[in-house]
Every structure is written in structure tokens, then in C-alpha cells.
């Protein structure tokens, strides 16, 4: 069950108090399939009553406010735990601990973890999506704790922590330009082909050997990127798809990329 603010006055049918229902109705619909939704203004007495009716029946409360907003809504952990000792709370915040009051968004959390390259926006909302998985894990952890102790627990999930976790391969150097999955390995990259692009992940020695054989070259050397690039440019997507199937290569072809695809 989700409790969200009432729709704005004069809003068209189908629009709720969740801003996503306004700027991306399809995403809102997908995310709320099978979910019971209650509209309530938590700043009113009626809204508070609706909230506590649900809390009395709930096992887990998931929030996504700054700590100061949580306190203003009367949902601070101490009074909440005293009133509902078996209820657990998963508090989703932007940054952990003392930084939880700082404004931020997926983009800024990725930026502070060196996950933004150039001026291009990320292809998806990495911190948000990873954070949702971390929240799911926290729900399981809280449920297990309830089963063992019979008491609720407060767990914090920070989206900046999710971004930091996703950035570990970059921190280790794996995805930097000098790393094996950042561009240094000729068998792992994105190349142009005759009618599109190809993503190839021939990283392991046996895959790299098959790729070199298909490209008519010896083992990967200093000019391997040039030779592999020349080979891919001579092939169509259909030819490369067939090659991937026949040679058991980790290879996926794609359309040509244009800036208009994303802007």
C-alpha cells in the first residue's frame, strides 16, 4: 500500500499527488501495478488519522523524506517505535548520516562518485534504481529481524551509498580508460559496423582468441583495436549476429547512434 498526497486542485483524471503521474504517466502506471494507493495530506488531522490506521496494520514503513520532514510529520523513530514496537522503518535518504539534509538527486550522486563522463547525461537513473534494490534488501533484513526478535528496526538507505557501490569498479580502475573493461582491452568495447554498432565483450582468453580468429588476425597486440575496428566496419549487423551464434561470442549489435536519440 502506498500513501501519497492528494492530486492538485483542478488536475485532470488520472493525475495524482505523485509528480511522476504528471510528467511520466506510463512510468507511474508501471511502478504502481497491483498497488493500493491512498491519498492523504499528512499535514492535516485527517491525513494523520489515515496514516496511523495503516501503520497499525503494517509491518514495514518505507519513507523517502529528509529527516527534518520526517520529524515534522510525527514519524521520528523513537515515538514511532514506542507506538508500534513491531513496525520497522526503511528510511530512504539522499546521503547518509549528517548529510541527509543536503539536497541532491541521482545525477549529483553519480557525479560525486566519478560516474559522469563528459557532458552526456547517464543512460538511466543508476543511483535511484540501485537504491531501490538496496531498499528491498533492507526490507528483507527488517523482516528477518522481526521474525527473530519480534521487534521493529530502523534502517537507512542512502542513494549516494548506492552510487558509491556502483562506482567500485571505477575506483578499482577496471572501468577507467586504462582498465580492461574501460577501453584498454581491444576485445571489450563498442565499435562501428556497416549498418550500426556492435558491443563486444570478448574479455576472457578463449573469447578473445575466437574474436581474433574471426577477424583473421593473430592474438591481441598493440594494433588490435585498429584491426578489430576494421573487421567490424566490413560486417553488417546480420553477419555479426550470425558470427556470434556460430562462434559462441559475447556480441550484440545495435542501431547507429545519433544525438537526437537522447536529446
Backbone torsions as a table, in degrees:
resi	resn	phi	psi	omega
1	UNK	NA	138.0	177.6
2	UNK	-120.4	136.0	175.6
3	UNK	-109.3	123.5	-178.4
4	UNK	-134.8	163.2	-177.6
5	UNK	-63.1	156.7	176.0
6	UNK	-64.2	157.0	177.6
7	UNK	-64.6	148.8	177.0
8	UNK	-59.0	147.7	-180.0
9	UNK	-59.1	131.7	179.0
10	UNK	81.2	6.1	-179.1
11	UNK	-68.9	145.3	178.6
12	UNK	-67.1	163.8	179.0
13	UNK	-59.1	140.7	179.1
14	UNK	93.7	-12.7	179.5
15	UNK	-93.2	132.7	-179.4
16	UNK	-114.4	-171.5	178.3
17	UNK	-79.5	-7.5	175.2
18	UNK	-81.3	119.3	-177.6
19	UNK	-54.1	-29.0	-179.2
20	UNK	-62.1	-30.4	179.4
21	UNK	-66.4	-18.4	-180.0
22	UNK	-92.6	-44.1	-175.9
23	UNK	-94.7	-12.0	174.0
24	UNK	-155.6	79.5	-177.6
25	UNK	-56.4	-35.1	-178.5
26	UNK	-66.8	-44.0	178.1
27	UNK	-62.6	-42.1	179.3
28	UNK	-61.0	-45.2	-179.1
29	UNK	-63.0	-42.9	-179.5
30	UNK	-63.9	-40.3	-176.4
31	UNK	-74.8	-16.7	-175.3
32	UNK	-114.7	17.1	178.8
33	UNK	-60.3	129.4	177.3
34	UNK	72.4	10.1	-176.9
35	UNK	-100.7	135.7	174.1
36	UNK	-83.6	127.6	-176.0
37	UNK	-118.4	132.2	176.8
38	UNK	-119.8	132.0	176.5
39	UNK	-93.2	127.9	-179.9
40	UNK	-156.6	135.5	175.4
41	UNK	-90.6	106.6	-174.4
42	UNK	-69.9	-8.3	178.0
43	UNK	-87.0	0.1	179.2
44	UNK	-113.4	161.1	178.9
45	UNK	-64.2	-40.1	179.6
46	UNK	-64.0	-40.2	179.0
47	UNK	-65.4	-39.4	178.1
48	UNK	-64.8	-39.8	178.3
49	UNK	-63.2	-42.4	178.2
50	UNK	-62.3	-41.0	179.3
51	UNK	-61.1	-48.9	-174.4
52	UNK	-73.6	-23.6	172.4
53	UNK	-62.6	-39.6	-179.5
54	UNK	-75.8	-39.1	-179.3
55	UNK	-62.8	-33.6	180.0
56	UNK	-63.3	-20.7	-178.8
57	UNK	-106.6	-5.4	-169.6
58	UNK	-93.2	157.1	173.3
59	UNK	-101.0	-35.5	-175.7
60	UNK	-132.1	134.7	170.5
61	UNK	-111.9	122.9	177.3
62	UNK	-107.7	123.6	179.4
63	UNK	-120.6	157.1	177.8
64	UNK	-141.5	50.7	178.2
65	UNK	-115.1	164.3	168.5
66	UNK	-69.4	152.7	-179.3
67	UNK	-54.3	-38.0	-179.6
68	UNK	-63.9	-37.3	178.3
69	UNK	-69.2	-37.4	176.9
70	UNK	-58.7	-44.4	-179.3
71	UNK	-64.2	-42.6	-179.2
72	UNK	-63.2	-30.3	-179.8
73	UNK	-86.5	3.4	178.5
74	UNK	75.0	25.9	-176.6
75	UNK	-114.9	23.0	174.8
76	UNK	-59.2	149.0	-170.4
77	UNK	-63.1	-42.3	-176.1
78	UNK	-60.6	-54.1	178.8
79	UNK	-66.4	-33.0	179.7
80	UNK	-66.1	-44.9	-178.7
81	UNK	-67.8	-34.5	178.5
82	UNK	-65.7	-39.5	-177.6
83	UNK	-77.6	-37.3	-178.3
84	UNK	-128.8	79.4	-173.2
85	UNK	-62.8	-21.2	179.9
86	UNK	-95.8	-4.5	-178.3
87	UNK	-81.7	134.9	174.0
88	UNK	-104.9	153.0	177.8
89	UNK	-124.9	129.9	172.5
90	UNK	-106.5	108.5	-176.3
91	UNK	-98.2	107.7	177.6
92	UNK	-87.9	122.6	-179.9
93	UNK	-127.8	169.7	177.8
94	UNK	-73.1	-55.9	179.1
95	UNK	-126.0	156.2	-174.2
96	UNK	-82.0	162.7	170.0
97	UNK	56.2	-128.6	-176.1
98	UNK	-65.5	-17.5	-177.6
99	UNK	-91.6	3.3	-173.7
100	UNK	-65.1	-18.9	178.8
101	UNK	-87.1	-10.1	-177.6
102	UNK	-71.2	138.4	175.1
103	UNK	-71.9	147.2	178.8
104	UNK	-172.8	172.7	178.7
105	UNK	-152.4	173.0	-179.9
106	UNK	-45.7	-47.7	-175.7
107	UNK	-61.4	-42.6	-177.8
108	UNK	-71.5	-33.6	178.4
109	UNK	-69.0	-36.7	175.9
110	UNK	-67.4	-40.7	-178.0
111	UNK	-62.1	-42.5	-177.2
112	UNK	-72.1	-10.6	177.4
113	UNK	-110.0	19.3	174.5
114	UNK	61.5	37.1	179.9
115	UNK	-108.4	12.9	175.0
116	UNK	-111.3	121.4	179.2
117	UNK	-110.2	128.7	179.5
118	UNK	64.1	-145.7	-178.7
119	UNK	-105.8	4.2	-178.8
120	UNK	-79.1	141.3	173.3
121	UNK	-75.1	150.2	177.8
122	UNK	-60.2	154.3	-177.3
123	UNK	-72.0	-21.0	178.7
124	UNK	-151.5	179.5	-179.3
125	UNK	-92.4	79.6	-171.2
126	UNK	-61.4	-47.8	-177.5
127	UNK	-65.5	-41.2	179.5
128	UNK	-63.1	-46.1	-177.0
129	UNK	-69.1	-41.7	177.3
130	UNK	-67.2	-36.3	178.1
131	UNK	-62.9	-35.1	178.7
132	UNK	-65.9	-35.6	176.9
133	UNK	-68.7	-39.6	177.5
134	UNK	-64.0	-37.0	177.4
135	UNK	-65.6	-38.9	177.3
136	UNK	-62.2	-41.0	177.4
137	UNK	-64.3	-38.5	179.3
138	UNK	-64.8	-38.1	177.2
139	UNK	-61.2	-43.6	178.5
140	UNK	-63.8	-41.6	178.8
141	UNK	-62.9	-43.6	179.3
142	UNK	-64.8	-40.0	179.5
143	UNK	-63.2	-42.2	177.9
144	UNK	-64.3	-40.9	178.8
145	UNK	-62.6	-40.6	177.9
146	UNK	-62.5	-40.3	-179.0
147	UNK	-64.8	-39.5	-176.4
148	UNK	-80.1	-43.4	-172.8
149	UNK	-104.9	-19.3	-175.7
150	UNK	77.1	7.8	-178.1
151	UNK	-121.7	156.2	176.6
152	UNK	-82.3	164.1	-178.8
153	UNK	-141.6	150.4	175.9
154	UNK	-99.9	124.4	177.7
155	UNK	-126.3	134.9	179.9
156	UNK	-105.1	135.3	175.7
157	UNK	-121.5	119.3	-178.3
158	UNK	-106.9	129.8	180.0
159	UNK	-65.5	-30.6	176.8
160	UNK	-66.6	-32.8	175.0
161	UNK	-66.1	-36.8	177.7
162	UNK	-62.8	-42.5	178.4
163	UNK	-65.8	-39.3	178.8
164	UNK	-63.2	-38.8	178.0
165	UNK	-65.1	-44.4	179.2
166	UNK	-63.8	-25.3	-177.2
167	UNK	-83.6	-3.8	-177.9
168	UNK	-55.5	-45.2	178.3
169	UNK	-58.2	-33.9	178.1
170	UNK	-72.7	-39.6	177.8
171	UNK	-60.6	-38.1	178.9
172	UNK	-75.9	-9.8	-179.4
173	UNK	91.4	-1.1	-176.2
174	UNK	-64.8	-38.3	-174.3
175	UNK	-104.1	7.8	173.0
176	UNK	-79.2	167.1	-173.4
177	UNK	-59.5	-22.7	179.2
178	UNK	-93.4	-1.0	-177.6
179	UNK	-91.7	160.7	-175.7
180	UNK	-64.7	-28.7	177.9
181	UNK	-112.2	22.4	177.9
182	UNK	-118.4	-0.2	178.6
183	UNK	133.4	-14.4	-177.2
184	UNK	-75.6	-26.7	-179.3
185	UNK	-94.3	120.1	-175.5
186	UNK	-63.4	-24.4	-178.4
187	UNK	-85.5	1.3	-178.5
188	UNK	-129.1	101.1	-178.3
189	UNK	177.8	-174.2	177.9
190	UNK	-116.5	126.5	-177.5
191	UNK	-125.0	158.9	172.8
192	UNK	-82.4	144.0	171.1
193	UNK	-123.4	-175.5	-173.6
194	UNK	-57.4	-40.0	-174.4
195	UNK	-130.1	30.5	178.2
196	UNK	167.0	-138.8	-179.8
197	UNK	-134.2	162.3	177.0
198	UNK	-137.9	130.7	172.5
199	UNK	-100.0	121.1	-178.3
200	UNK	-121.3	136.7	-177.8
201	UNK	-128.4	52.0	-179.9
202	UNK	-85.6	67.1	-173.3
203	UNK	-84.9	-46.4	-178.6
204	UNK	-68.6	150.9	-175.4
205	UNK	-53.4	-40.0	-177.3
206	UNK	-70.5	-34.0	175.8
207	UNK	-70.3	-42.0	179.4
208	UNK	-60.9	-39.5	179.6
209	UNK	-64.8	-40.4	178.7
210	UNK	-65.6	-39.7	178.5
211	UNK	-64.2	-44.1	179.1
212	UNK	-62.3	-41.2	178.4
213	UNK	-62.2	-43.7	-179.7
214	UNK	-64.6	-35.1	-178.5
215	UNK	-83.3	-2.5	178.4
216	UNK	69.9	37.3	-178.9
217	UNK	-132.8	166.3	177.3
218	UNK	-76.2	-164.6	179.3
219	UNK	-62.1	157.5	-176.4
220	UNK	-56.7	127.4	179.1
221	UNK	-129.8	-162.9	-175.2
222	UNK	-66.0	-27.9	-179.8
223	UNK	-103.6	19.3	-174.6
224	UNK	-61.9	-41.3	-178.3
225	UNK	-59.8	-42.1	-179.8
226	UNK	-64.5	-45.2	-178.4
227	UNK	-66.8	-43.5	178.6
228	UNK	-66.3	-39.6	177.4
229	UNK	-61.1	-41.9	177.8
230	UNK	-63.1	-40.7	179.9
231	UNK	-63.2	-48.6	-178.5
232	UNK	-62.7	-38.2	179.7
233	UNK	-65.9	-18.8	179.7
234	UNK	-89.0	-3.8	-174.2
235	UNK	-114.2	147.3	172.8
236	UNK	-87.7	167.3	177.1
237	UNK	-60.6	-40.5	-179.9
238	UNK	-61.7	-43.0	179.5
239	UNK	-63.8	-40.4	-178.5
240	UNK	-71.5	-36.5	175.7
241	UNK	-62.3	-40.8	178.1
242	UNK	-65.9	-39.4	178.8
243	UNK	-63.3	-43.4	-179.5
244	UNK	-59.5	-40.4	-179.1
245	UNK	-71.2	-42.4	-175.3
246	UNK	-76.5	-32.0	-176.9
247	UNK	-102.4	1.5	-179.1
248	UNK	55.7	55.4	-178.7
249	UNK	-106.6	138.3	174.0
250	UNK	-76.3	92.0	-171.1
251	UNK	-145.4	137.2	179.8
252	UNK	-139.7	127.1	-180.0
253	UNK	-93.3	153.6	-176.0
254	UNK	-140.7	164.7	174.1
255	UNK	-65.2	166.6	171.4
256	UNK	-62.9	148.9	179.0
257	UNK	-98.3	134.0	172.1
258	UNK	-133.7	149.9	-179.4
259	UNK	-58.6	-29.8	-178.0
260	UNK	-66.8	-16.7	177.2
261	UNK	-65.3	-24.6	-171.9
262	UNK	-123.1	-7.1	-177.5
263	UNK	-122.5	NA	NA
